[in-house]
Amino acid sequence: MGRIAVIGAGMGAMAAAARLAVAGHRVTVYERTETYGGGVRRFERDGFAFDTGAGLLPLPAVYRDLFVKTGKEPLEDLVELVQVDPSARHVFADGTEVALPNASRAGVVTALDESLGAGAGQRWGDFLVRARETWDRTRRPLLEEPLWPNWRVLAEREPYPSVPHKKLLRTRRAGTLAEIGAWELRDERLAALLNSHALAYGLNPRDTPASAAVLPYLEHAFGTWYVRGGIRELARAVYERCVRRRVEFVFGTEVTAVLAKDGRAAGVELAGGSVIDADHVVAGVDPVRLDALTRLTGCHLDAEDDVRADTKAARPGRFTVLLALRGGPEAGAAHRTIVHAPDGETELDLLASPGGDRPVRPTVTVLRPDDPALRPDDDHESVVLSAVLSADAGWERADMARVCTDFLLEAAEAAVPGLRERLIWHETRLPEQVTETGGFGEISAPALAAGQGRFLHPANTTRLPGLYRVGGWSHPGGGLPHAGMSGALVAGLIVEGPEFRGSQ
């Protein structure tokens, strides 16, 4: 079997490494930081611990499949998965609140009717039926198969079965999430609920295709899960599975170039000049860095006729505040609360055209895992606040971080009783910060159909034979399930060859 060099130890890269090792390949992972997990990291201080990347796990079947395919121990033998209920508590701009049950359509319909008024639940339930049809149409090409060579078919066809809407003697159909909210849900709070699924990935509902209906459907159909001890425990389990399958990890070592010979990838060069020969190279890095790694040896991919021509454009990032609180969580505290922006339209305006002198409070997610592993004792609590902001939101202003921190704390008071009085200390991370102690920075969204291809990601294969892309910046996009699937797709392409078409 072949020698495989993997660049980066993110979740997608490790998923590929484990599967390739089981197939008999000799796999070595080169990671420039001192640990694994990519954006799935942990921050610890004074006995408090925080997930600094994803805090919840949708679609756990992806990782269940990884552990089934790479060993005898199933995922649940190595980590404890807990279904979060309610899935989320929403606090809307008008003060209305609703707690949505986890993976229960009937329960969600009832909760929405009781909180938002009769008919609201039925409209959301009907939307979920259409979202399921969208999921059924796009699940295989956008999650389970390598990107089609004729990917423009996915880019041009809108799979969401929108409802005809008559306006000014014209029949129109929703083509964006914002239009679904206005024309089909017909309630600002339901529209905010829908929009929050896009905003979490830095997508603006005004130009995000209606096919993004799969995002709330995925959470509704497969539930929202928490890994006891934090999502970092999932990364640990994947890393340890790799080690058991004799994957070698070299930490603190940066790859500086991808090498080519006879028209195909032939290895990597490390900082210091060492050359590592390989039959295949798997790159779990962002497009800008991959272009730099290949440019030096004349095999750069910048001119490739590929999707996502805007890969170098600045994307929204996640602004995060970690809170250490005295006093434990109250009985019945929701694990996740989404506090919607007081002015949703202005929030979308700023996401589309950042800048100006008047920042506004964005939609804020509050995570309160009731987990003894993340706090010194039961008389304390660790909380993570986050909001997605434009990369050009004016971070050069000296007071911007303070202003945004105040916004997040203000929003969190709707989710955490007595927050200000309980606060011991807080840690703040800007969207542009990507450090060895946390995966903060730009956000990659899952691949979406329609939108002229702007919401697809580069294929796992490249124009350089033997070089593959893996992880959230490649097909099928960002998010823990999609990163895990990218690993499965890359492993399939290497083991079975270019005719591999995904799991059946």
N, C-alpha and C positions, 0 to 999 in steps of 0.2 A: 504494500500500500504506500501512499504518497506521504511526503513531508509537507506539513501545512503550517504557515506562519499566520497568526491572528494578531492584528493590530488593535489593541484596546481590550479591556476586560469588562465591557458593559454587558447588560443582560442579554442582548441579542448575540453578541460575540461569544459569550459563555454558552448560550444555548446551542450555537453552531458547533463550538468546540467539543461539547459533550457528545453530541450526535456523531460527529466525525470520528472521535476516538473510539466509540463503540463499533463503528464501521471498519476499524482497523488502521486508521491513519495515525501517524505520529504528529501530534499537535502541540505547538508551543505558542503561548500567548504572551505578547510583549505589551506591558502597561507602563506608561510614563509616570503615573502616580504610585503610591505605595500600597494601594488596596484595589479591590475589585468592586464591581457594581455600577460603574459609570455614574449616572445621576441618582442612583439608589444608595444614598449614604446616610450616615448618622452623625449628629452633633451631640456631644455630651459635655455637661458642665455641672458641677456641684451636686451630682447625683441625679440630675435631670437628663433625659435623652429625647431626641426628636428625630423623626424621619425628615430628611431634608430634600427628598424628591417626592415621588408618588407616596400618598398616604393610604390609599385604598387600592384594592385589586379587583377589577372587573374581569369577567370571562376566565375564571381560574382553570377551565378545562385545558387551556393552552399549556400551562405548566404541569398539570396532571399528565398530559400526553408526553411531555418531555421526560418526566420521571419514569413513566411506564416504558418508554422506548430506550431508556439508557440504564436501566437497572431493575432490581427486584423490589426495592423499597419504594412504595408509592409516596406521593407528595405529603399526604396526611400523616405518614409515619415520621416525617422530618420537621414539619411545621404544623402549627395549629391554626386552621382557618376558621374564622368566626364570621357568620353572616350578620351584617350590620342592620339593625332594625330600630328605628325607622331608617330607611335608606338615606334620607336627608330631611332636615327641617328647613323650610324656606321662610324668610321674613321679607315681605315685599315693601315697596316704597310707601304704600298707604297704611302700613302697620299691620296688615293682614298676615296671618301666619298659617302654615299648613305643614304637618308632618306626613311624609309619604311612606307607606309601608314598603318593605323590600320585596320585590319580585311578586307582587300581587296586583293584577289589573283591577280586580273588583275592589280591593282595598283602597287603591289609589283613586278610583272613580268616586267612591264613597267619601274619602277624605277631602277631595277637591269640592264636591258638592256641598259638604258641610261647612267648609271654610270660605269658599269663593262664591257660593250660591248655586242653586239648582241649575243644571245644564252644563256647568263648567266641567264636571267629571266626565260627562258623556262626550263632550267635544274633545277632551284630551284622550279618552279611550278610543274614539274613532280615529284620531290622529295616530295612535299607536298601531292600529290595524294597518293603516297605510304605511307606517314606518316599517312594519314587519314585512310587507311586500317589497319595500326597498331593500331591506336586509336580505331577503331571499334572492333577489335579483343580483346583488352585488357581493354577497359573502364569499363566494369562491374566487372570482377574479380579483377582489380587493383584499383578501385575507389568506386564502388557502392555496393560491396558485402564483407562480412567477408572473410578473407583469407581462401582459400580452404584447407580442411584437407590434400588433396593430392597436396599441393602447389608445389611439385617437378615437376609436369607437367608444371607449369608456368616457373619454373626455367630452364627447359631443352629445351623448344621449343622457337625458335626465331620467333616472329610474323611479323617481318619486311620483306616485299616481295622484297628482294634485286634484283638488275639487274645483270644477268650473266656478268662476266668480264673475258676476255681471256688474259692470261699473260703467256708467255713461254710455249705455247701449252697446258696450263691448263685453265679450266674454274673455276673461283672462284666467290664467292658471299660475299658481305660485311657482316661482323659479328659484327663490331664495328662502332662507329660514325666516327672515323678517316678513316676507310676504305670507308665509304660512301662518305666522302669528297674527298678522293683521286681517287676513281674509278667511282663514279657517278656524283659528282658535278664538278670535274676536273678543279677547280679554287681555288687557295690558299685563295682568299678573301671569296668565298662562303664557303669553308671549315672553315675559321675563324668565319664566321657568324653562321654556325652550331655549332661549338665547344663552342661558347660563351654561348649557352643555357645549356650546361653541366657544364662548368666552374663556372657558377653562383651558382651551387649547390655543388661545390667542387669535381666534377667528372672529371676524366681524360679521354678524348675522345678515347685514345688508348686502354683502357680496358672497356669502357662503352659500353654495348650491343647496337646493332643497334636499338633495341626497344625504345631507348631514343629519336628516331625521334618524339615521341609524345610530347616532350617538346616544340619544335618550333611550332608544329601543334596546340597545345592547345592555345598558344598565338595568332597564326594566325586566328584560327577559332572562338574564343570567345572574342578576343579583349583584349586590355590592358586598365585598368581602374585606375583612381585615386580617392581617397575619399577626397573631399574638407575639408580642415582643417588638413589633414594628415591621414594616415592609423590608427593612434591612435583613431580617431573618430569612426572607425568601432569597435574597441575593447570596447570603451565606450558604443556604442549602444547595443552590445551583453551583456555587464555587466548589463546595465539598464534593458534589457529584462529579464535577470535572476532575478533581484531584484523584478520586477513586478510580476514574477511568483513565488515569495516567496522563492526563493533560498536564503539561509543564507550564508554570507561570513564572515569568521573569518581570518582577516589579522594579520600579524606579529606573526603567530603561525606555528611552524614547526612540521610536523609529523615525528616521530622518528622510528616507526615500524608499520607494518601491522600485525594485530593479527589474529590468526586462532583458531577455535574450531570445534571439530568433523569433521575435514577434510575439512573445508571451511573457507573463510574469514569471520571474525566476528566483525571487527572494526579496529580502529587505536589507537595508543598511541601517545600522544603529548609530546613535550618537557616539562619537569617538572613532567611527570609521569601520567598525566590524561589519562583515558581510555574512548574512545567513542565507544559505541556499534553500529554496522551497519549490515544490511542484505547484502549489497553489498559495495565494495570498488572500486572506479575508480581512477586509478593512472595516472596522467598527468605528469610523470617525466621520465628522461632518464633511459636507462636500468641499468646503473651502480648504480644509486641511488635506483632504485626499488629493485635491488638485495640486497642492504644494508638494505632496509626497511624490507625485508622478511627474511633475513638471521638470524636476531636476535631472531626470534621466531621459528626457525627450519622449516620454510616453504619456504625457499629461492628457487629461480627459476633458479639458476645458471646451474644446471645439466640438464635443460630441453632440449629435442631434438627439437630445434627450429631453425628457420632461423636466419641469421645474427649472426653467431658464433663469428664474430669479433667485437661485440658491445663495447668491452673495448679498442679497438685500437684507437689511436689518429686519428682524422679526420681533414681535412682542416677546416680552420675557416675564418671568414670575418674580414679583416683589414679595419677600417673605419676612415675617416677624415671628420669632420664637419667644414664647412667654414662659417664665417660671413663676408659678403662683403658689401662695400659701393657701391652705385649705383644700380639701378634696372635692371632686365633682359632686354636685347634688344628685339625689336619686332621680333617675329617669332622664338625665342629661343626654341630649342627642350627640352621637359621635360626630356627625357632620351637620353644620348649619351654614346655609348660604344666605348672606345678608345682601339683598339686591340694592343696586345703586339708587339713590333718591331721585336721580334724573337719568333714566336709561338712555334717552336720545342723546344727551350731551356726552355720556360715556362713549357711545358709539361714534359720535363726531370726533372725539379726541383720539380714539383708536384708529380712525381713518386718517385724520390730519392732526398729528400731535403738535404740541407747542402752545404758545400763548402764556399769559400770565395768571390764568385762573384755573389751576388744577381742580378737578372735582372728585368726590369720593367714588371709587369704582365698586363693582360687585366684589364682595369679600367672602372667601371660604374660611370657616372656622372648624378646625379638627380638634376634637377633645377625646382622644382614645382613653378609655378607662382601663388602663393597663399598668399594673404594679411595676413592670419592667422599665417603665419610662419615667419614674418619679422616685424621689428618695424614700418616701413612705406614704401612707394613706392620708396624711395631713397636708399633702402637696399635690399639685397637678401640673402637667406639661401640656401646652396648647400651641398649635401652629396656625398662624394667620397667613393668608396669601391672597394676592390679587394679580391679575394679568394686566400689564401696562405696556405701552409702546416703548420700543427701544430708544425712540427719539422724544421721550416725554419731558426733556429738559433736565437730565441728570447732571448737567454742568452747573446748575444752580446749587449754591452751597446749602440751601435750606430744603432742597427737594426731598431728600431722604427723611428729614424730620416731618415735613408736611405729610408725606405718604404714610409714615408710621402713625401719625395722629389720626389719619383717615381710617386706617385699619383698626386701631384701638377703639375709635368711636363706633365703628360698625360692630366690633366684637362685643361691645357692652350689651347688644341685643341678644347675644348668645351665652354670655358668661356673667352670671349675677355677681355684682360687686367687684368687677374686674379691676378697676383702678386701685381700690383699697387692698386687693389681694396681690398685686403685682410686686414681685421681688426684684426681678431684672428682666431685660429683654435683649435679644440679639437680632440685628437687622441685616438682610442681604439684598443688594440691588440686583435688578435683572441682569446686568452685565457681568456680575461676579460669578466666575466659575472657578472654584477653589478646590484644593485637595480634601477639604473637610465637608464638602457639600456639592450637590449637583444643581447649582443655581444658574440660570441664564436663559438663553433662547428656548422656545418651546416648539417641538415638532408635533404636528397634528396627524391623526390617522389619515390614510389615503381616502379620498372621496371621489366619486364619479361626477361627471359633468364639469361645469366651470372651465371649459376649454383646456383642461389638463393642468390648471394652476394648482389643483389640490391633489395631484398625484405626486409620487416620489420617484427618484431614479431607480431603475431596475437593479436587481441584485447582481446581474451580470454586467460587465463593462465591455467597452470596445477592445480592451486589452485582454485576450484570452488568459485564463488562469487567475485573474483579479476579480474579486467579488466584493460587493457592498453588503453590510449587515447592520442591523440596529435601526433606531428611530429615524435616521436621516435617509433611509432607503426604503424601498417598497417592503412592507405595506404601511410604513409610517410610524408615528409616535404613539406612545402609550405602552404599558407593560405587556398586554396581550400581543400587540402588533410587533413589538421587539422580539418576543419569543417566537412568533411565527416567522419572522425574517430569518432567525437561526435555523428553523426547520427547512425553509426554502433553500437557503444557501447549502446546507448539508445535502439536501436532495439533488441539487444541481451538480455538486461535486461528485457524489457517489453514483448517481444514475446518469449524469451527463445532461447536455442541453435539451434533451427531449423530456426531461422531468416535468410533470404537470401538476404536482401537488398530491396531497393525500386524497384517496378515494373514499 
